Amino acid sequence: MDRNIVIVLVFALSILGPTLIIAAAGFASISALGRNPSAAPKIFTGMVVQLMVAVAIAVIALLILFQLYS
């Protein structure tokens, strides 16, 4: 497979993957807050942890991309 194609695929996955996770976390947290507003601290903590994992995945994917490119 051509090296440029691999780089584009990794770059696309490193953008799309975390973006979908962040969108899903936001949707789920807003839905949960709408159903049970008194559980806001627990929902917020879980959402922040999930967003941190998504950002870590994005950073690792970008590091892999730059390692492939250099």
PDB file of N, CA, C and O in Angstrom, chain B, residues numbered from 101:
ATOM      1  N   MET B 101       0.839  -1.169   0.000  1.00  0.00           N
ATOM      2  CA  MET B 101       0.000   0.000   0.000  1.00  0.00           C
ATOM      3  C   MET B 101       0.892   1.242   0.000  1.00  0.00           C
ATOM      4  O   MET B 101       1.951   1.263   0.628  1.00  0.00           O
ATOM      5  N   ASP B 102       0.456   2.245  -0.695  1.00  0.00           N
ATOM      6  CA  ASP B 102       1.232   3.475  -0.799  1.00  0.00           C
ATOM      7  C   ASP B 102       1.318   4.155   0.573  1.00  0.00           C
ATOM      8  O   ASP B 102       0.355   4.156   1.340  1.00  0.00           O
ATOM      9  N   ARG B 103       2.475   4.726   0.863  1.00  0.00           N
ATOM     10  CA  ARG B 103       2.704   5.345   2.165  1.00  0.00           C
ATOM     11  C   ARG B 103       1.784   6.541   2.392  1.00  0.00           C
ATOM     12  O   ARG B 103       1.329   6.772   3.512  1.00  0.00           O
ATOM     13  N   ASN B 104       1.512   7.290   1.347  1.00  0.00           N
ATOM     14  CA  ASN B 104       0.637   8.453   1.497  1.00  0.00           C
ATOM     15  C   ASN B 104      -0.793   8.051   1.837  1.00  0.00           C
ATOM     16  O   ASN B 104      -1.476   8.752   2.583  1.00  0.00           O
ATOM     17  N   ILE B 105      -1.240   6.941   1.300  1.00  0.00           N
ATOM     18  CA  ILE B 105      -2.589   6.455   1.609  1.00  0.00           C
ATOM     19  C   ILE B 105      -2.679   6.063   3.079  1.00  0.00           C
ATOM     20  O   ILE B 105      -3.672   6.359   3.743  1.00  0.00           O
ATOM     21  N   VAL B 106      -1.657   5.406   3.581  1.00  0.00           N
ATOM     22  CA  VAL B 106      -1.628   5.017   4.994  1.00  0.00           C
ATOM     23  C   VAL B 106      -1.646   6.249   5.881  1.00  0.00           C
ATOM     24  O   VAL B 106      -2.344   6.277   6.894  1.00  0.00           O
ATOM     25  N   ILE B 107      -0.896   7.251   5.513  1.00  0.00           N
ATOM     26  CA  ILE B 107      -0.846   8.475   6.306  1.00  0.00           C
ATOM     27  C   ILE B 107      -2.209   9.162   6.318  1.00  0.00           C
ATOM     28  O   ILE B 107      -2.653   9.641   7.362  1.00  0.00           O
ATOM     29  N   VAL B 108      -2.862   9.211   5.187  1.00  0.00           N
ATOM     30  CA  VAL B 108      -4.193   9.830   5.119  1.00  0.00           C
ATOM     31  C   VAL B 108      -5.197   9.035   5.947  1.00  0.00           C
ATOM     32  O   VAL B 108      -6.031   9.626   6.634  1.00  0.00           O
ATOM     33  N   LEU B 109      -5.134   7.715   5.893  1.00  0.00           N
ATOM     34  CA  LEU B 109      -6.056   6.887   6.680  1.00  0.00           C
ATOM     35  C   LEU B 109      -5.843   7.073   8.174  1.00  0.00           C
ATOM     36  O   LEU B 109      -6.811   7.207   8.924  1.00  0.00           O
ATOM     37  N   VAL B 110      -4.604   7.084   8.612  1.00  0.00           N
ATOM     38  CA  VAL B 110      -4.323   7.279  10.032  1.00  0.00           C
ATOM     39  C   VAL B 110      -4.776   8.666  10.471  1.00  0.00           C
ATOM     40  O   VAL B 110      -5.343   8.823  11.552  1.00  0.00           O
ATOM     41  N   PHE B 111      -4.527   9.669   9.637  1.00  0.00           N
ATOM     42  CA  PHE B 111      -4.948  11.028   9.962  1.00  0.00           C
ATOM     43  C   PHE B 111      -6.465  11.117  10.052  1.00  0.00           C
ATOM     44  O   PHE B 111      -6.994  11.751  10.965  1.00  0.00           O
ATOM     45  N   ALA B 112      -7.160  10.495   9.127  1.00  0.00           N
ATOM     46  CA  ALA B 112      -8.628  10.520   9.151  1.00  0.00           C
ATOM     47  C   ALA B 112      -9.168   9.821  10.390  1.00  0.00           C
ATOM     48  O   ALA B 112     -10.103  10.315  11.021  1.00  0.00           O
ATOM     49  N   LEU B 113      -8.595   8.686  10.743  1.00  0.00           N
ATOM     50  CA  LEU B 113      -9.044   7.975  11.935  1.00  0.00           C
ATOM     51  C   LEU B 113      -8.715   8.735  13.205  1.00  0.00           C
ATOM     52  O   LEU B 113      -9.477   8.693  14.171  1.00  0.00           O
ATOM     53  N   SER B 114      -7.587   9.427  13.212  1.00  0.00           N
ATOM     54  CA  SER B 114      -7.219  10.175  14.410  1.00  0.00           C
ATOM     55  C   SER B 114      -8.113  11.389  14.606  1.00  0.00           C
ATOM     56  O   SER B 114      -8.192  11.923  15.712  1.00  0.00           O
ATOM     57  N   ILE B 115      -8.782  11.829  13.560  1.00  0.00           N
ATOM     58  CA  ILE B 115      -9.727  12.938  13.695  1.00  0.00           C
ATOM     59  C   ILE B 115     -11.140  12.411  13.939  1.00  0.00           C
ATOM     60  O   ILE B 115     -11.837  12.893  14.831  1.00  0.00           O
ATOM     61  N   LEU B 116     -11.558  11.432  13.156  1.00  0.00           N
ATOM     62  CA  LEU B 116     -12.935  10.955  13.242  1.00  0.00           C
ATOM     63  C   LEU B 116     -13.235  10.172  14.521  1.00  0.00           C
ATOM     64  O   LEU B 116     -14.316  10.308  15.095  1.00  0.00           O
ATOM     65  N   GLY B 117     -12.286   9.359  14.962  1.00  0.00           N
ATOM     66  CA  GLY B 117     -12.518   8.545  16.157  1.00  0.00           C
ATOM     67  C   GLY B 117     -12.828   9.373  17.387  1.00  0.00           C
ATOM     68  O   GLY B 117     -13.903   9.227  17.969  1.00  0.00           O
ATOM     69  N   PRO B 118     -11.914  10.240  17.798  1.00  0.00           N
ATOM     70  CA  PRO B 118     -12.198  11.065  18.983  1.00  0.00           C
ATOM     71  C   PRO B 118     -13.389  12.014  18.797  1.00  0.00           C
ATOM     72  O   PRO B 118     -14.100  12.308  19.757  1.00  0.00           O
ATOM     73  N   THR B 119     -13.605  12.488  17.577  1.00  0.00           N
ATOM     74  CA  THR B 119     -14.743  13.368  17.341  1.00  0.00           C
ATOM     75  C   THR B 119     -16.054  12.631  17.606  1.00  0.00           C
ATOM     76  O   THR B 119     -16.969  13.188  18.214  1.00  0.00           O
ATOM     77  N   LEU B 120     -16.146  11.401  17.160  1.00  0.00           N
ATOM     78  CA  LEU B 120     -17.351  10.613  17.417  1.00  0.00           C
ATOM     79  C   LEU B 120     -17.523  10.311  18.901  1.00  0.00           C
ATOM     80  O   LEU B 120     -18.644  10.309  19.410  1.00  0.00           O
ATOM     81  N   ILE B 121     -16.418  10.055  19.596  1.00  0.00           N
ATOM     82  CA  ILE B 121     -16.493   9.786  21.038  1.00  0.00           C
ATOM     83  C   ILE B 121     -16.965  11.030  21.780  1.00  0.00           C
ATOM     84  O   ILE B 121     -17.807  10.936  22.673  1.00  0.00           O
ATOM     85  N   ILE B 122     -16.430  12.195  21.418  1.00  0.00           N
ATOM     86  CA  ILE B 122     -16.831  13.440  22.068  1.00  0.00           C
ATOM     87  C   ILE B 122     -18.307  13.732  21.798  1.00  0.00           C
ATOM     88  O   ILE B 122     -19.027  14.163  22.699  1.00  0.00           O
ATOM     89  N   ALA B 123     -18.757  13.504  20.580  1.00  0.00           N
ATOM     90  CA  ALA B 123     -20.169  13.722  20.254  1.00  0.00           C
ATOM     91  C   ALA B 123     -21.067  12.769  21.033  1.00  0.00           C
ATOM     92  O   ALA B 123     -22.111  13.176  21.542  1.00  0.00           O
ATOM     93  N   ALA B 124     -20.671  11.517  21.126  1.00  0.00           N
ATOM     94  CA  ALA B 124     -21.470  10.538  21.874  1.00  0.00           C
ATOM     95  C   ALA B 124     -21.502  10.872  23.362  1.00  0.00           C
ATOM     96  O   ALA B 124     -22.541  10.731  24.008  1.00  0.00           O
ATOM     97  N   ALA B 125     -20.370  11.315  23.910  1.00  0.00           N
ATOM     98  CA  ALA B 125     -20.321  11.682  25.328  1.00  0.00           C
ATOM     99  C   ALA B 125     -21.219  12.877  25.610  1.00  0.00           C
ATOM    100  O   ALA B 125     -21.942  12.899  26.606  1.00  0.00           O
ATOM    101  N   GLY B 126     -21.170  13.864  24.734  1.00  0.00           N
ATOM    102  CA  GLY B 126     -22.020  15.032  24.920  1.00  0.00           C
ATOM    103  C   GLY B 126     -23.496  14.688  24.842  1.00  0.00           C
ATOM    104  O   GLY B 126     -24.286  15.143  25.669  1.00  0.00           O
ATOM    105  N   PHE B 127     -23.869  13.893  23.863  1.00  0.00           N
ATOM    106  CA  PHE B 127     -25.270  13.496  23.709  1.00  0.00           C
ATOM    107  C   PHE B 127     -25.752  12.688  24.911  1.00  0.00           C
ATOM    108  O   PHE B 127     -26.836  12.934  25.440  1.00  0.00           O
ATOM    109  N   ALA B 128     -24.937  11.724  25.337  1.00  0.00           N
ATOM    110  CA  ALA B 128     -25.339  10.872  26.457  1.00  0.00           C
ATOM    111  C   ALA B 128     -25.430  11.663  27.761  1.00  0.00           C
ATOM    112  O   ALA B 128     -26.333  11.434  28.566  1.00  0.00           O
ATOM    113  N   SER B 129     -24.502  12.587  27.968  1.00  0.00           N
ATOM    114  CA  SER B 129     -24.538  13.347  29.217  1.00  0.00           C
ATOM    115  C   SER B 129     -25.728  14.303  29.257  1.00  0.00           C
ATOM    116  O   SER B 129     -26.355  14.462  30.305  1.00  0.00           O
ATOM    117  N   ILE B 130     -26.045  14.935  28.137  1.00  0.00           N
ATOM    118  CA  ILE B 130     -27.206  15.829  28.110  1.00  0.00           C
ATOM    119  C   ILE B 130     -28.500  15.033  28.293  1.00  0.00           C
ATOM    120  O   ILE B 130     -29.419  15.485  28.976  1.00  0.00           O
ATOM    121  N   SER B 131     -28.568  13.866  27.693  1.00  0.00           N
ATOM    122  CA  SER B 131     -29.752  13.017  27.871  1.00  0.00           C
ATOM    123  C   SER B 131     -29.890  12.566  29.324  1.00  0.00           C
ATOM    124  O   SER B 131     -30.988  12.561  29.880  1.00  0.00           O
ATOM    125  N   ALA B 132     -28.768  12.189  29.929  1.00  0.00           N
ATOM    126  CA  ALA B 132     -28.810  11.746  31.322  1.00  0.00           C
ATOM    127  C   ALA B 132     -29.169  12.893  32.256  1.00  0.00           C
ATOM    128  O   ALA B 132     -29.912  12.697  33.218  1.00  0.00           O
ATOM    129  N   LEU B 133     -28.653  14.077  31.986  1.00  0.00           N
ATOM    130  CA  LEU B 133     -29.006  15.228  32.821  1.00  0.00           C
ATOM    131  C   LEU B 133     -30.482  15.590  32.669  1.00  0.00           C
ATOM    132  O   LEU B 133     -31.112  16.048  33.622  1.00  0.00           O
ATOM    133  N   GLY B 134     -31.023  15.389  31.495  1.00  0.00           N
ATOM    134  CA  GLY B 134     -32.445  15.657  31.298  1.00  0.00           C
ATOM    135  C   GLY B 134     -33.323  14.694  32.068  1.00  0.00           C
ATOM    136  O   GLY B 134     -34.406  15.064  32.521  1.00  0.00           O
ATOM    137  N   ARG B 135     -32.865  13.461  32.220  1.00  0.00           N
ATOM    138  CA  ARG B 135     -33.645  12.462  32.948  1.00  0.00           C
ATOM    139  C   ARG B 135     -33.465  12.561  34.454  1.00  0.00           C
ATOM    140  O   ARG B 135     -34.406  12.335  35.215  1.00  0.00           O
ATOM    141  N   ASN B 136     -32.232  12.906  34.891  1.00  0.00           N
ATOM    142  CA  ASN B 136     -31.945  12.913  36.326  1.00  0.00           C
ATOM    143  C   ASN B 136     -30.995  14.066  36.656  1.00  0.00           C
ATOM    144  O   ASN B 136     -29.785  13.857  36.744  1.00  0.00           O
ATOM    145  N   PRO B 137     -31.515  15.258  36.837  1.00  0.00           N
ATOM    146  CA  PRO B 137     -30.646  16.412  37.091  1.00  0.00           C
ATOM    147  C   PRO B 137     -29.886  16.341  38.406  1.00  0.00           C
ATOM    148  O   PRO B 137     -28.844  16.981  38.543  1.00  0.00           O
ATOM    149  N   SER B 138     -30.380  15.581  39.374  1.00  0.00           N
ATOM    150  CA  SER B 138     -29.705  15.513  40.668  1.00  0.00           C
ATOM    151  C   SER B 138     -28.404  14.709  40.604  1.00  0.00           C
ATOM    152  O   SER B 138     -27.594  14.778  41.529  1.00  0.00           O
ATOM    153  N   ALA B 139     -28.196  13.957  39.540  1.00  0.00           N
ATOM    154  CA  ALA B 139     -26.973  13.158  39.400  1.00  0.00           C
ATOM    155  C   ALA B 139     -25.910  13.892  38.595  1.00  0.00           C
ATOM    156  O   ALA B 139     -25.018  13.259  38.029  1.00  0.00           O
ATOM    157  N   ALA B 140     -25.992  15.209  38.537  1.00  0.00           N
ATOM    158  CA  ALA B 140     -25.068  16.000  37.715  1.00  0.00           C
ATOM    159  C   ALA B 140     -23.599  15.798  38.069  1.00  0.00           C
ATOM    160  O   ALA B 140     -22.789  15.673  37.150  1.00  0.00           O
ATOM    161  N   PRO B 141     -23.200  15.758  39.346  1.00  0.00           N
ATOM    162  CA  PRO B 141     -21.763  15.574  39.637  1.00  0.00           C
ATOM    163  C   PRO B 141     -21.208  14.244  39.125  1.00  0.00           C
ATOM    164  O   PRO B 141     -20.099  14.202  38.593  1.00  0.00           O
ATOM    165  N   LYS B 142     -21.956  13.179  39.277  1.00  0.00           N
ATOM    166  CA  LYS B 142     -21.495  11.872  38.798  1.00  0.00           C
ATOM    167  C   LYS B 142     -21.434  11.837  37.279  1.00  0.00           C
ATOM    168  O   LYS B 142     -20.492  11.289  36.706  1.00  0.00           O
ATOM    169  N   ILE B 143     -22.426  12.414  36.632  1.00  0.00           N
ATOM    170  CA  ILE B 143     -22.447  12.438  35.163  1.00  0.00           C
ATOM    171  C   ILE B 143     -21.296  13.273  34.637  1.00  0.00           C
ATOM    172  O   ILE B 143     -20.638  12.888  33.670  1.00  0.00           O
ATOM    173  N   PHE B 144     -21.045  14.424  35.273  1.00  0.00           N
ATOM    174  CA  PHE B 144     -19.974  15.301  34.830  1.00  0.00           C
ATOM    175  C   PHE B 144     -18.614  14.627  34.980  1.00  0.00           C
ATOM    176  O   PHE B 144     -17.766  14.743  34.095  1.00  0.00           O
ATOM    177  N   THR B 145     -18.398  13.924  36.090  1.00  0.00           N
ATOM    178  CA  THR B 145     -17.121  13.235  36.308  1.00  0.00           C
ATOM    179  C   THR B 145     -16.892  12.163  35.254  1.00  0.00           C
ATOM    180  O   THR B 145     -15.801  12.058  34.694  1.00  0.00           O
ATOM    181  N   GLY B 146     -17.913  11.373  34.987  1.00  0.00           N
ATOM    182  CA  GLY B 146     -17.778  10.341  33.960  1.00  0.00           C
ATOM    183  C   GLY B 146     -17.540  10.914  32.579  1.00  0.00           C
ATOM    184  O   GLY B 146     -16.768  10.359  31.796  1.00  0.00           O
ATOM    185  N   MET B 147     -18.203  12.029  32.276  1.00  0.00           N
ATOM    186  CA  MET B 147     -18.027  12.656  30.977  1.00  0.00           C
ATOM    187  C   MET B 147     -16.613  13.214  30.826  1.00  0.00           C
ATOM    188  O   MET B 147     -16.013  13.084  29.759  1.00  0.00           O
ATOM    189  N   VAL B 148     -16.078  13.825  31.866  1.00  0.00           N
ATOM    190  CA  VAL B 148     -14.724  14.379  31.799  1.00  0.00           C
ATOM    191  C   VAL B 148     -13.696  13.270  31.603  1.00  0.00           C
ATOM    192  O   VAL B 148     -12.757  13.428  30.823  1.00  0.00           O
ATOM    193  N   VAL B 149     -13.863  12.161  32.296  1.00  0.00           N
ATOM    194  CA  VAL B 149     -12.935  11.036  32.130  1.00  0.00           C
ATOM    195  C   VAL B 149     -13.005  10.502  30.701  1.00  0.00           C
ATOM    196  O   VAL B 149     -11.973  10.213  30.095  1.00  0.00           O
ATOM    197  N   GLN B 150     -14.192  10.373  30.170  1.00  0.00           N
ATOM    198  CA  GLN B 150     -14.358   9.877  28.804  1.00  0.00           C
ATOM    199  C   GLN B 150     -13.742  10.840  27.790  1.00  0.00           C
ATOM    200  O   GLN B 150     -13.123  10.398  26.822  1.00  0.00           O
ATOM    201  N   LEU B 151     -13.897  12.120  27.992  1.00  0.00           N
ATOM    202  CA  LEU B 151     -13.306  13.102  27.079  1.00  0.00           C
ATOM    203  C   LEU B 151     -11.783  13.090  27.161  1.00  0.00           C
ATOM    204  O   LEU B 151     -11.105  13.266  26.148  1.00  0.00           O
ATOM    205  N   MET B 152     -11.244  12.885  28.354  1.00  0.00           N
ATOM    206  CA  MET B 152      -9.789  12.794  28.489  1.00  0.00           C
ATOM    207  C   MET B 152      -9.236  11.578  27.749  1.00  0.00           C
ATOM    208  O   MET B 152      -8.174  11.655  27.131  1.00  0.00           O
ATOM    209  N   VAL B 153      -9.946  10.467  27.809  1.00  0.00           N
ATOM    210  CA  VAL B 153      -9.528   9.276  27.074  1.00  0.00           C
ATOM    211  C   VAL B 153      -9.588   9.524  25.572  1.00  0.00           C
ATOM    212  O   VAL B 153      -8.702   9.090  24.836  1.00  0.00           O
ATOM    213  N   ALA B 154     -10.624  10.217  25.113  1.00  0.00           N
ATOM    214  CA  ALA B 154     -10.742  10.523  23.686  1.00  0.00           C
ATOM    215  C   ALA B 154      -9.606  11.416  23.210  1.00  0.00           C
ATOM    216  O   ALA B 154      -9.065  11.210  22.124  1.00  0.00           O
ATOM    217  N   VAL B 155      -9.244  12.400  24.013  1.00  0.00           N
ATOM    218  CA  VAL B 155      -8.134  13.279  23.649  1.00  0.00           C
ATOM    219  C   VAL B 155      -6.820  12.505  23.658  1.00  0.00           C
ATOM    220  O   VAL B 155      -5.965  12.733  22.802  1.00  0.00           O
ATOM    221  N   ALA B 156      -6.650  11.599  24.607  1.00  0.00           N
ATOM    222  CA  ALA B 156      -5.430  10.789  24.644  1.00  0.00           C
ATOM    223  C   ALA B 156      -5.324   9.903  23.408  1.00  0.00           C
ATOM    224  O   ALA B 156      -4.236   9.735  22.858  1.00  0.00           O
ATOM    225  N   ILE B 157      -6.433   9.341  22.974  1.00  0.00           N
ATOM    226  CA  ILE B 157      -6.435   8.533  21.751  1.00  0.00           C
ATOM    227  C   ILE B 157      -6.039   9.389  20.559  1.00  0.00           C
ATOM    228  O   ILE B 157      -5.273   8.951  19.700  1.00  0.00           O
ATOM    229  N   ALA B 158      -6.560  10.612  20.506  1.00  0.00           N
ATOM    230  CA  ALA B 158      -6.223  11.505  19.393  1.00  0.00           C
ATOM    231  C   ALA B 158      -4.746  11.854  19.389  1.00  0.00           C
ATOM    232  O   ALA B 158      -4.119  11.873  18.330  1.00  0.00           O
ATOM    233  N   VAL B 159      -4.184  12.130  20.551  1.00  0.00           N
ATOM    234  CA  VAL B 159      -2.761  12.476  20.635  1.00  0.00           C
ATOM    235  C   VAL B 159      -1.893  11.293  20.233  1.00  0.00           C
ATOM    236  O   VAL B 159      -0.917  11.461  19.502  1.00  0.00           O
ATOM    237  N   ILE B 160      -2.234  10.113  20.695  1.00  0.00           N
ATOM    238  CA  ILE B 160      -1.460   8.923  20.332  1.00  0.00           C
ATOM    239  C   ILE B 160      -1.534   8.667  18.833  1.00  0.00           C
ATOM    240  O   ILE B 160      -0.531   8.324  18.208  1.00  0.00           O
ATOM    241  N   ALA B 161      -2.715   8.833  18.259  1.00  0.00           N
ATOM    242  CA  ALA B 161      -2.857   8.633  16.814  1.00  0.00           C
ATOM    243  C   ALA B 161      -2.041   9.657  16.034  1.00  0.00           C
ATOM    244  O   ALA B 161      -1.435   9.317  15.018  1.00  0.00           O
ATOM    245  N   LEU B 162      -2.017  10.887  16.490  1.00  0.00           N
ATOM    246  CA  LEU B 162      -1.212  11.897  15.803  1.00  0.00           C
ATOM    247  C   LEU B 162       0.278  11.622  15.959  1.00  0.00           C
ATOM    248  O   LEU B 162       1.048  11.860  15.028  1.00  0.00           O
ATOM    249  N   LEU B 163       0.695  11.126  17.117  1.00  0.00           N
ATOM    250  CA  LEU B 163       2.099  10.750  17.288  1.00  0.00           C
ATOM    251  C   LEU B 163       2.483   9.613  16.355  1.00  0.00           C
ATOM    252  O   LEU B 163       3.580   9.611  15.796  1.00  0.00           O
ATOM    253  N   ILE B 164       1.595   8.654  16.183  1.00  0.00           N
ATOM    254  CA  ILE B 164       1.843   7.567  15.233  1.00  0.00           C
ATOM    255  C   ILE B 164       1.937   8.124  13.818  1.00  0.00           C
ATOM    256  O   ILE B 164       2.792   7.710  13.035  1.00  0.00           O
ATOM    257  N   LEU B 165       1.058   9.060  13.498  1.00  0.00           N
ATOM    258  CA  LEU B 165       1.078   9.677  12.169  1.00  0.00           C
ATOM    259  C   LEU B 165       2.403  10.383  11.921  1.00  0.00           C
ATOM    260  O   LEU B 165       3.005  10.216  10.860  1.00  0.00           O
ATOM    261  N   PHE B 166       2.856  11.158  12.873  1.00  0.00           N
ATOM    262  CA  PHE B 166       4.120  11.874  12.680  1.00  0.00           C
ATOM    263  C   PHE B 166       5.307  10.923  12.647  1.00  0.00           C
ATOM    264  O   PHE B 166       6.303  11.200  11.978  1.00  0.00           O
ATOM    265  N   GLN B 167       5.213   9.794  13.367  1.00  0.00           N
ATOM    266  CA  GLN B 167       6.278   8.795  13.307  1.00  0.00           C
ATOM    267  C   GLN B 167       6.318   8.137  11.930  1.00  0.00           C
ATOM    268  O   GLN B 167       7.397   7.858  11.407  1.00  0.00           O
ATOM    269  N   LEU B 168       5.158   7.889  11.344  1.00  0.00           N
ATOM    270  CA  LEU B 168       5.114   7.307   9.999  1.00  0.00           C
ATOM    271  C   LEU B 168       5.636   8.284   8.950  1.00  0.00           C
ATOM    272  O   LEU B 168       6.287   7.890   7.982  1.00  0.00           O
ATOM    273  N   TYR B 169       5.338   9.563   9.161  1.00  0.00           N
ATOM    274  CA  TYR B 169       5.699  10.575   8.172  1.00  0.00           C
ATOM    275  C   TYR B 169       7.193  10.887   8.177  1.00  0.00           C
ATOM    276  O   TYR B 169       7.766  11.196   7.132  1.00  0.00           O
ATOM    277  N   SER B 170       7.819  10.807   9.334  1.00  0.00           N
ATOM    278  CA  SER B 170       9.248  11.160   9.394  1.00  0.00           C
ATOM    279  C   SER B 170      10.169  10.013   9.065  1.00  0.00           C
ATOM    280  O   SER B 170      11.389  10.177   9.080  1.00  0.00           O
TER     281      SER B 170
END
